[in-house]
Amino acid sequence: MNPYVSNPDDIPALDNYADVPFYGRYFPRPDDFQVDPQHINSHTAESMQYWASVIDLCNESVRIYPADEGGRDVFALGSVIVKSSHLHKNIDAQYNKTDYFYADMNEIEAIQIARSVLDHVRVPEIYFAGKVHDCQVLVQERLPGVGLNVAWPYLSRYQRQSFKSQARQILRQLQTIKPSDGRRTRYHVVQDPNILTNGRIQPLEADIIFSVTNTDPDMSFMHNDLTQSNCIVDKGKIVGLVDWEMAGFFGRKTAGEIHRRIRTPQREHFTNANLTEETLQEITWWNDLYDNGTDKLYDPERNSPQTYQLHEGL
């Protein structure tokens, strides 16, 4: 099958996501829902009524990611992605809901920073962030293409290596961005005063980022959630990168440790699963994304791989 099929009508019945055809795939259509430009990032009374009407369109039929207790669902509504917990209002009364205000502000600012260096990779436009129906809501552009995790089963080993190389090139580009104020402590772009207690990040992630034992001098800008599902691909290229809410000035080594220990599955998780080495390599293929070594990087200008040597701190 063509890994980059994004039209729901062309998804085979045995596809891993056949039952959620809008997850990780977007094929723009003329009749897709489009945001009214006059209300983009507006919080006037009229605009808030408009955004409430948009949230009313977000029901289970367009939900592509159901949230855990206290979290936010993700909806694919035509040309936009909506994050909201409005379907959980009654259920979540018994849970401590995560406050996503700072996460959304972080995403907005991080996208602006990333846009300055990502010439060939799109990042989504943000259309709205704020409270609707007493829920923190984020509405953003839905990038055309296919999530790398969705395309993955249909890719050859060479194609997978190419995407890993392209992702490493993105890491290099982001790593050129340093804190403008010269500070020497790790931080999210928009700092959340309650991040250690409000459930946004796991205790392990907090320890990796903020521990006094983390003395790595690199404070470069990192996406910090460079999973396959956040890479949008098409025709052999990474064409988009989404979900910037965890981004910050952490440095490559720190982001790599978070990636290996939290964002991706680890071999020890499967010790008793009796899996073959081939299967284990398949499962952990993306784990070494931040590792050093010789790598063939995809050059969009030359449309060919170029060989580079990775070094510590590069």
Backbone torsions as a table, in degrees:
resi	resn	phi	psi	omega
1	MET	NA	147.1	174.5
2	ASN	-65.1	118.0	-176.4
3	PRO	-62.0	-20.0	-170.6
4	TYR	-103.1	17.0	175.8
5	VAL	-64.5	121.6	-178.7
6	SER	-118.0	-11.3	177.8
7	ASN	-76.4	119.6	-179.0
8	PRO	-55.4	-27.0	-179.2
9	ASP	-69.4	-17.6	-175.5
10	ASP	-105.6	5.9	-178.9
11	ILE	-79.0	125.3	-179.1
12	PRO	-68.2	154.1	-175.7
13	ALA	-62.2	-27.7	-177.1
14	LEU	-91.5	3.9	177.8
15	ASP	-61.0	145.2	-178.0
16	ASN	-58.5	-25.2	-176.8
17	TYR	-119.4	26.5	-179.2
18	ALA	-60.8	-30.3	-178.8
19	ASP	-82.2	-8.6	175.5
20	VAL	-131.2	71.4	-169.6
21	PRO	-62.9	-20.7	-179.4
22	PHE	-91.1	-7.6	179.5
23	TYR	-74.8	125.8	173.8
24	GLY	67.5	12.2	178.2
25	ARG	-140.8	135.6	173.8
26	TYR	-141.4	119.8	176.5
27	PHE	-117.9	100.5	-175.1
28	PRO	-59.9	139.2	177.3
29	ARG	-126.9	151.8	-178.8
30	PRO	-59.3	-30.7	-176.4
31	ASP	-94.7	12.0	177.4
32	ASP	-62.3	149.3	172.0
33	PHE	-58.9	133.8	176.9
34	GLN	-125.8	142.5	178.1
35	VAL	-70.4	138.9	174.9
36	ASP	-72.4	116.0	-174.1
37	PRO	-56.4	-30.1	-176.3
38	GLN	-67.4	-15.8	-177.6
39	HIS	-105.5	1.3	-178.1
40	ILE	-61.7	123.9	179.1
41	ASN	52.7	31.4	176.6
42	SER	-107.0	141.6	179.8
43	HIS	-122.1	23.5	174.9
44	THR	-66.8	165.0	-179.3
45	ALA	-58.2	-40.9	179.7
46	GLU	-65.4	-42.4	-179.4
47	SER	-67.4	-37.6	179.2
48	MET	-64.7	-34.3	174.1
49	GLN	-64.9	-40.3	178.5
50	TYR	-61.8	-47.4	-177.7
51	TRP	-66.7	-30.9	174.6
52	ALA	-64.6	-37.0	178.6
53	SER	-68.9	-32.4	176.8
54	VAL	-67.1	-43.8	179.0
55	ILE	-62.7	-34.6	178.7
56	ASP	-63.1	-22.7	178.1
57	LEU	-81.0	-13.0	-176.2
58	CYS	-89.6	95.4	180.0
59	ASN	-122.1	-173.5	-175.6
60	GLU	-63.5	-23.1	-178.2
61	SER	-69.3	-23.0	179.8
62	VAL	-116.6	10.8	178.3
63	ARG	-80.0	125.8	-177.9
64	ILE	-109.1	-12.7	178.3
65	TYR	-147.8	104.6	177.7
66	PRO	-76.5	135.5	-175.6
67	ALA	-83.0	156.1	167.8
68	ASP	-73.0	171.6	179.5
69	GLU	-56.3	130.4	178.6
70	GLY	86.1	-4.6	-178.1
71	GLY	-101.0	-166.8	-179.2
72	ARG	-118.4	136.5	171.3
73	ASP	-72.8	159.8	174.0
74	VAL	-118.8	131.3	-177.5
75	PHE	-121.1	140.1	174.1
76	ALA	-104.9	99.4	-175.9
77	LEU	-110.7	91.2	-179.4
78	GLY	60.0	-119.1	-175.1
79	SER	-90.0	9.0	-179.1
80	VAL	-129.0	157.0	169.9
81	ILE	-109.0	131.9	-179.3
82	VAL	-120.6	132.2	174.4
83	LYS	-113.1	121.8	-177.1
84	SER	-161.5	152.5	178.1
85	SER	-109.1	18.9	-172.8
86	HIS	-62.4	-26.4	178.7
87	LEU	-76.1	-9.0	-177.0
88	HIS	-108.1	9.2	-170.7
89	LYS	-56.1	-44.8	-179.2
90	ASN	-74.2	-39.2	-178.7
91	ILE	-67.9	-42.5	-172.6
92	ASP	-76.3	-3.0	178.6
93	ALA	-59.1	-27.7	-178.5
94	GLN	-91.3	-1.8	-179.2
95	TYR	-116.6	159.4	173.2
96	ASN	-82.6	108.6	-178.4
97	LYS	-75.6	139.4	175.5
98	THR	-71.7	134.6	176.0
99	ASP	-85.6	112.9	-174.7
100	TYR	-95.3	8.6	-178.3
101	PHE	-57.4	-52.2	-177.8
102	TYR	-69.8	-31.7	176.4
103	ALA	-62.3	-43.5	-179.6
104	ASP	-68.8	-41.0	177.4
105	MET	-63.8	-37.5	177.9
106	ASN	-63.9	-43.2	179.8
107	GLU	-62.1	-44.1	-179.0
108	ILE	-59.9	-48.7	-177.8
109	GLU	-69.6	-39.5	-178.7
110	ALA	-64.1	-38.3	178.8
111	ILE	-62.3	-40.7	178.8
112	GLN	-64.2	-38.9	178.6
113	ILE	-66.2	-47.6	-177.0
114	ALA	-63.7	-35.5	-176.9
115	ARG	-60.6	-23.6	-176.9
116	SER	-71.8	-18.8	-177.3
117	VAL	-122.5	-16.1	-176.8
118	LEU	-91.3	86.6	-175.7
119	ASP	-71.9	-34.6	-173.0
120	HIS	-111.2	6.1	-178.3
121	VAL	-126.2	125.0	-178.2
122	ARG	-82.2	148.9	169.9
123	VAL	-122.1	150.8	-172.1
124	PRO	-74.1	147.7	169.3
125	GLU	-76.2	143.2	176.1
126	ILE	-98.8	126.5	-176.9
127	TYR	-99.9	-27.5	-179.2
128	PHE	-165.2	140.7	170.7
129	ALA	-143.6	123.7	-179.4
130	GLY	167.5	-176.4	-178.0
131	LYS	-87.2	128.4	172.8
132	VAL	-134.9	129.6	-176.2
133	HIS	54.1	34.8	179.2
134	ASP	64.9	22.9	177.1
135	CYS	-122.2	139.4	175.9
136	GLN	-74.2	122.7	-172.6
137	VAL	-121.4	140.5	172.9
138	LEU	-126.8	128.0	177.4
139	VAL	-120.2	122.9	-177.8
140	GLN	-137.0	165.3	178.6
141	GLU	-62.0	140.2	174.8
142	ARG	-97.7	113.8	-174.9
143	LEU	-79.1	131.0	177.0
144	PRO	-63.9	145.5	178.8
145	GLY	131.5	-159.2	-175.3
146	VAL	-132.4	137.6	173.5
147	GLY	-63.0	139.4	-178.6
148	LEU	-59.5	-33.8	178.7
149	ASN	-66.1	-30.5	179.1
150	VAL	-76.0	-39.7	180.0
151	ALA	-75.2	-22.0	-169.6
152	TRP	-49.3	-47.7	-176.8
153	PRO	-61.5	-19.6	-175.3
154	TYR	-101.2	3.6	-176.9
155	LEU	-94.5	144.9	173.2
156	SER	-77.2	167.2	177.7
157	ARG	-59.5	-40.1	179.1
158	TYR	-62.3	-43.6	180.0
159	GLN	-64.5	-39.5	178.4
160	ARG	-63.8	-42.2	178.6
161	GLN	-64.4	-37.0	177.9
162	SER	-61.3	-43.1	179.5
163	PHE	-67.8	-36.4	176.3
164	LYS	-64.0	-40.3	178.2
165	SER	-63.2	-41.8	178.3
166	GLN	-64.9	-39.0	178.4
167	ALA	-64.4	-38.5	177.4
168	ARG	-65.8	-33.8	177.0
169	GLN	-66.3	-38.5	175.8
170	ILE	-61.4	-42.2	177.9
171	LEU	-58.3	-42.6	178.9
172	ARG	-61.8	-42.6	-179.3
173	GLN	-63.9	-44.1	179.7
174	LEU	-65.2	-34.2	-176.2
175	GLN	-68.2	-14.4	176.6
176	THR	-74.2	-13.3	-178.6
177	ILE	-90.6	122.2	-179.1
178	LYS	-114.5	160.5	177.5
179	PRO	-58.1	130.3	-176.7
180	SER	-71.2	-22.5	-178.0
181	ASP	-97.5	3.2	175.7
182	GLY	72.4	12.5	-177.1
183	ARG	-65.3	156.0	-173.8
184	ARG	-116.8	23.1	174.3
185	THR	-122.3	148.9	-179.3
186	ARG	-75.7	141.8	-177.7
187	TYR	-159.8	151.1	169.5
188	HIS	-70.7	158.1	-177.1
189	VAL	-58.4	-47.6	172.8
190	VAL	-110.9	114.3	-172.4
191	GLN	-77.4	131.9	179.3
192	ASP	-98.5	114.4	-175.6
193	PRO	-65.5	-17.3	-177.2
194	ASN	-113.5	20.4	-171.3
195	ILE	-64.1	-24.1	-179.1
196	LEU	-80.8	-11.1	-174.8
197	THR	-127.7	-10.0	-172.2
198	ASN	-96.3	4.0	174.9
199	GLY	87.9	1.3	-179.2
200	ARG	-65.7	-38.6	179.3
201	ILE	-128.5	153.2	178.7
202	GLN	-70.2	153.9	176.4
203	PRO	-55.7	-37.0	179.5
204	LEU	-63.5	-42.0	179.3
205	GLU	-65.3	-41.2	177.4
206	ALA	-60.4	-40.1	-179.6
207	ASP	-66.2	-40.8	179.9
208	ILE	-64.0	-42.0	-176.1
209	ILE	-76.0	-48.2	-166.2
210	PHE	-103.6	-2.7	-177.9
211	SER	-61.7	140.4	178.7
212	VAL	-68.3	-15.3	178.8
213	THR	-80.9	-10.6	177.2
214	ASN	-83.6	95.5	-174.6
215	THR	-103.5	10.3	179.2
216	ASP	-59.5	126.9	-176.3
217	PRO	-74.6	-14.4	-177.8
218	ASP	-71.7	120.5	178.2
219	MET	-119.7	29.0	-175.6
220	SER	-69.6	162.9	-176.7
221	PHE	-74.4	133.2	-179.9
222	MET	-135.8	144.2	175.0
223	HIS	-63.8	-41.9	174.2
224	ASN	70.3	14.9	172.1
225	ASP	-155.8	48.4	-173.3
226	LEU	-82.9	61.6	176.5
227	THR	-84.2	166.3	179.6
228	GLN	-61.4	-35.0	-177.3
229	SER	-68.7	-18.5	-179.9
230	ASN	-94.5	-1.8	175.6
231	CYS	-98.7	120.4	177.2
232	ILE	-95.7	127.8	-173.2
233	VAL	-125.1	158.2	175.7
234	ASP	-165.6	131.1	174.8
235	LYS	52.3	44.3	173.5
236	GLY	84.1	4.9	-178.0
237	LYS	-127.3	148.5	166.5
238	ILE	-78.1	115.5	-174.8
239	VAL	-106.9	-11.6	-179.5
240	GLY	-155.5	156.4	177.6
241	LEU	-138.9	124.4	-173.6
242	VAL	-120.8	175.4	176.3
243	ASP	61.5	75.7	-177.2
244	TRP	-100.0	13.2	-173.1
245	GLU	-66.8	-20.4	-179.1
246	MET	-98.0	2.9	-173.6
247	ALA	-69.0	155.1	177.9
248	GLY	179.4	-175.4	179.6
249	PHE	-95.8	86.9	-173.4
250	PHE	-116.7	-22.6	-174.8
251	GLY	88.5	152.8	-175.2
252	ARG	-66.4	-40.9	-177.6
253	LYS	-64.1	-43.5	179.3
254	THR	-65.6	-46.1	178.1
255	ALA	-62.0	-34.8	178.4
256	GLY	-66.5	-38.1	177.9
257	GLU	-66.4	-40.5	175.7
258	ILE	-62.2	-41.9	179.9
259	HIS	-59.9	-48.1	-176.4
260	ARG	-71.3	-38.4	-171.8
261	ARG	-93.0	-18.5	-174.7
262	ILE	-127.4	-46.2	-171.5
263	ARG	-78.4	-24.0	-175.3
264	THR	-126.0	154.9	179.3
265	PRO	-68.6	147.2	-179.4
266	GLN	-110.9	150.3	-177.5
267	ARG	-55.5	-40.0	-176.1
268	GLU	-64.2	-18.8	177.6
269	HIS	-68.0	-17.5	-173.6
270	PHE	-116.6	20.5	-176.7
271	THR	-55.7	-41.0	-176.2
272	ASN	-98.3	12.6	-175.8
273	ALA	-89.9	-9.0	177.7
274	ASN	57.5	47.0	-179.3
275	LEU	-93.9	152.1	176.3
276	THR	-73.2	161.0	177.9
277	GLU	-62.2	-37.2	178.7
278	GLU	-61.5	-43.1	179.3
279	THR	-66.1	-41.3	178.5
280	LEU	-62.3	-41.0	177.7
281	GLN	-64.6	-36.7	177.5
282	GLU	-62.9	-45.5	-177.0
283	ILE	-66.9	-37.6	-173.9
284	THR	-101.6	17.1	-174.5
285	TRP	-55.6	-37.3	-172.8
286	TRP	-89.2	-5.1	-173.8
287	ASN	-63.3	-34.5	-173.3
288	ASP	-92.7	22.4	-176.5
289	LEU	-52.7	-39.2	-175.2
290	TYR	-89.8	0.1	-174.9
291	ASP	-69.6	156.2	175.9
292	ASN	-86.1	165.6	178.5
293	GLY	140.0	177.2	177.6
294	THR	-77.0	134.2	-175.0
295	ASP	-142.3	141.9	173.9
296	LYS	-93.7	115.7	-176.8
297	LEU	-99.7	141.9	-179.5
298	TYR	-79.9	124.8	178.7
299	ASP	-102.8	106.7	-177.0
300	PRO	-61.0	-30.4	-178.3
301	GLU	-70.9	-42.1	-178.3
302	ARG	-89.9	-11.4	-178.2
303	ASN	57.1	39.6	-179.2
304	SER	-156.4	157.5	178.1
305	PRO	-74.5	141.7	175.7
306	GLN	-121.0	139.8	-176.3
307	THR	-91.7	131.3	177.5
308	TYR	-130.1	158.4	172.5
309	GLN	-107.3	124.0	178.6
310	LEU	-85.8	140.2	177.3
311	HIS	-128.1	160.0	176.9
312	GLU	-56.1	126.6	177.1
313	GLY	87.5	0.8	178.7
314	LEU	-104.2	NA	NA
